[in-house]
Amino acid sequence: MAAGRVPPGALTLKQFLRRQQVLRLYRRILRAIREVPAEQDRRYLKDWAREEFRRNKDATEEDAIRMMITQGNMQLQELQRTLRLAKS
């Protein structure tokens, strides 16, 4: 392979960074879900998060992906806020 050539199917730098951002969000959501006290609620939220990410895994439009990341971050913040209130 010649220097500077990208193999077919390889991610661009922008795609790679966006993928890392999505994976980081997914891990943060799953960590927050671990703090939910009720087992049934934990299981429901975990299944919900997995399904949402799985359903959108083939998204390629940059604007749509950014919007989904923003929505995911807002939902994560809401979950964290709810958990803090429940502990107080």
URFENBEL-V919335 format. One line per field, one symbol per residue. psi: psi as a letter, one per 30 degrees, with the letter a starting at -180 (. if undefined). A space follows every 10 residues. Layout:
psi = ???
//
This chain:
psi = klkfkklkfk kleeeeeeee eeeeeeeeee eeeffkekee eeeeeeeeee eeeeegfgkf keeeeeeeee eeeeeeeeee eeeeeef.
//
